Structures are given as C-alpha cells and as structure tokens.
Amino acid sequence: MTSRNKTRSKPVPESALLGLQKVDLFRGLDSYALREIAAQCKWLRVRRNEYVMRRDGADRDVYFVIAGTMRVAASAGRGRRIIFRDVSAGEVFGEHSALDGGARFADAQALRESLLASISPEAFRALLANHASVAERLLRRLSGSLRELADRLLELGAQPVQRRIWLELARLAREAGVAQNHARLEPAPTHSDVASRVGTSREQVSREFSRLAREGVLERAAKALVVRDVAALELISTKAHDPGRRNFRVGGDEGAR
C-alpha cells in the first residue's frame, strides 16, 4: 500500500481539487489550501450497498462525499435499523470520532455508487486549527445536527405514529423540491426506510401510505412517489388538532372540521 508520505510527494490531480471544491466545509479556500488537503486524502470509489464505516469500528478517518450518497444508520435490534441521515455530495461524515477519539456510533453504507475522500483524524484536527472558516462551518453543522436530533426526539416522544409519518413525508417533499404544490420523490422511499426514521414498523407505514393514497395525497408513479398535495400534508402534520380528526381533501382543504 502506498504510504501517506509518498502520496504527499505526488502531484495532486486537478480532478481532486475539483472534487474538494464541492465540499461545503471547504468553501472559500484557495487552490493552495485545497492542494494541501488533497495531498493528505485517500480516495475511495465504493459500490452500492458497500460499507465504509462500521459501528464500534477502530478507524477514526473523516469522509467527504464527492459524488453519490451514503447512509448513516445503526442496528436497533430485532432486525430494525435507525437511520440517522443520508449524506449527499458535498457533505461530511465520521467527524465525531475524529474529534473525540470515541468509537463509531453508526455504520455508513453507500446507497449508490459513490466517490469519497478520507483524511486521518490528526490531519483533520490540524486542518481545523489552521483554517478558521472550516472550523466555523463544522461548528455550525454540528449545532444544526444537535437541533435536528432534538426535534426528532421531541417528535418520537410527543407525536403519535401517524403524525410522525406525515412529518417525515413532508420533510422528504421539501428536500425533493415543491412545484405547483407537488413533489416527486425519486427513487421512492421504502416503507422500511420511513419506519426506521420515525421509530415504527414497516406495516404501520404501509397502512398510512395506503390511506394517504386513497385520500389522493400520495400516488405511485413507476419508481417514484408523488406527493400530490404538499400543502395538505403539511397542514395535517403541523396543525395542533385531535389526531382522530384526520380526514382531508386534495387541494389543501382539511376535512372533518
């Protein structure tokens, strides 16, 4: 295997610089700084469903997603998994263990063929010490993750299962992009994935999806899931009303008033 010292001595390909320019943490860094970072990176091309990080694993490297999507998740026993987040191009994962030296708390698996750059924990901490803008962006990201986790814990503890499913669908719709009150989720999220995100069973998600389809809010279209009325979905997700009064009409008018 090529040593890290030998890797530094090689010219850094322009493709490596272009790849790192896509990473949000590195926005604003000049080409010299990016070359220094690239020289310390290892580059990995991973196949769909391949793992690059395992819970309780010994490595502490930080990974930057250049292309593709990685899923950070962990087993919850009884065959169930908890999905923490999906990491898209330009994002980072694995930084927690590099910062505190603790064990990995989750697995990272490729949802599709992906290109990653990884850096050692020592090099990552030096990078933060030498570039204040990178450290600030990382702090903002960690703060945002903490707020998101707090929101999810409140949802799990205070919201009924149905509303948790609605909230997750509304979130996915916003991520996919809303146009004329429609959103197209492609590929369609599986019932197991949604169940893993909201802490319920696949069967419960399947029943709720079927009900929303009958109401005209959801529609299957080949490999996609179409939210036909995002406004109605967000209304029932956020309005503080009796969960039993859940009927609504497509077009955003909630029924059973």
Sequence and secondary structure as in RCSB ss.txt:
>XXXX:A:sequence
MTSRNKTRSKPVPESALLGLQKVDLFRGLDSYALREIAAQCKWLRVRRNEYVMRRDGADRDVYFVIAGTMRVAAS
AGRGRRIIFRDVSAGEVFGEHSALDGGARFADAQALRESLLASISPEAFRALLANHASVAERLLRRLSGSLRELA
DRLLELGAQPVQRRIWLELARLAREAGVAQNHARLEPAPTHSDVASRVGTSREQVSREFSRLAREGVLERAAKAL
VVRDVAALELISTKAHDPGRRNFRVGGDEGAR
>XXXX:A:secstr
   HHHHHHS   HHHHHHHHT GGGTT  HHHHHHHHHT EEEEE TT EEE TT S   EEEEEESEEEEEEE
EETTEEEEEEEEETT EE HHHHHH     SEEEESS EEEEEE HHHHHHHHHH HHHHHHHHHHHHHHHHHHH
HHHHHHHHS HHHHHHHHHHHHHHHH EETTEEEESS   HHHHHHHHTS HHHHHHHHHHHHHHTSEEEETTEE
EES HHHHHHHHHS S TT   B TTS B   
